[in-house]
Amino acid sequence: MTDNKTFPSEIPTLYIVPTPIGNLGDITQRALDVLSSVDVIAAEDTRHTGKLLSHFNIQTKTFALHDHNEQQKAQMLVDRLLQGQTIALVSDAGTPLISDPGYHLVSQCRQAGVKVVPLPGACAFVTALSASGLPSDRFSFEGFLPAKSKGRRDKFTEIEKAERTCIFYESPHRIMDSLQDMLAVLGPERDVVLARELTKTFETIQGMPLGELIDWINEDDNRKKGEMVLLIHGYRESESEAFSPEAIRLLTLLVKELPLKKAAAIVAEMHNLKKNALYKWGLDNLE
Ligand code: SAM
């Protein structure tokens, strides 16, 4: 580990400072040092950030910079930076600019030659992905799902054949409607992970085929609550690639004596496979 020689900075600097997404213990020492030392903190919600600052006994002044005034105020902040002030940008939770304000300010700072120093830290989708069990070699973060059903179905159609893991933010008010739209486009077998209340008391990370996940959420209304991330397994060309020759041979034998549905259920149980996918494979190949 090396000390960051750029801090405290002698040239105009905008620091991008992530804050916890639930557990206050996730703030970094460097974030605390920067927040204590800058001239002003540009915050999405000054009251919200005020509570964080008072918890850590930080006295730095705050300035409101949110979606509704960012374009208008960004130039003023750039001017202050050019006059020699140092500024930290924070959002209500997690990493600024990730489904949060900050894009206009950062882009104007860079155009004006102001140094932008990003601090690593909490981010809900990275936290969710790291524990999801879904492939993480290729993924895309898609931000919030559209508010209307048509927009969501269009979005799911757009990613239907994408092989990468796709990650969305969703609000608890819309989660069931969104999952129904997802079901209509991607079908019940697509593996989906719901990661809710990350880093908090009721943290839950549940992954299963979409049809089963919807049933699982419906069993307990608490599972519909809180902050949540949805992660969708990428498209797989053929589920049959996952079926071993032994499983296929057993299914082929059993369908001679049993209805396909029953045979698929038995083979799925014995070989730890998805029965609907096996049934579908049987329909396509054995009937
Ligand atoms: N900038 C933040 C980040 O770095 O993740 C995201 C801000 S966005 C306005 C808020 C959304 O992030 C929530 O609606 C939820 O989808 C997700 N989120 C934030 N905190 C979360 C948590 N503790 N658990 C699960 N999702 C969370």
Residues whose N, C-alpha, C, O or C-beta is under 5 A from the ligand:
A	BS01	SAM	I21 G22 A93 G94 T95 P96 I98 S99 D100 A122 C123 A124 F125 Y169 E170 A195 R196 E197 L198 E227 M228 V229
